[in-house]
Amino acid sequence: MPVKTVLDGSAVPVRIWTDDIDEGSKAQLANIASLPFIHRHVAAMPDVHLGIGATIGSVIATHQAIIPAAVGVDIGCGMVAARLSLTASDIDEKRLKKVFDQISRDVPPFTVTTEAVSCHHNYVAREHHYGADV
């Protein structure tokens, strides 16, 4: 699927993979693209829509930064950011895999329920004025 639109004018470009995007989402993406720690570009997928702080359906690569609120806070994706005493050079691939495997055993995977999807769709409907339910 080719890039449909590129927004220039911020610190990095915004590459959009759809023609179906509202002006509010474009403005939010441009705002994100103006942050000093964004790496290379911001991407907007075909399901892009206005979010709380960050645009839903966006991919935001960063350099030396993490943006916890940019990951699905509206449906409770169970993401947390924690500062560690480790640096990237402290963890090799073998140790990283061991940590990942332990987390995978200890933390139950998120199961998308009908209620969670309904809640998300109703939120999108309210924010985009599609009506009470979608």
Secondary structure, DSSP 8 states (H G I E B T S, - for coil): ----EEE-SSSS-EEES-S---HHHHHHHHHHHTSTTEEEEEEEEEEEE--SSS-EEEEEEESS---GGGS-GGGT--------S--GGG--HHHHHHHHHHHHHHS------HHHHHHHHHHHHHHHT--S--
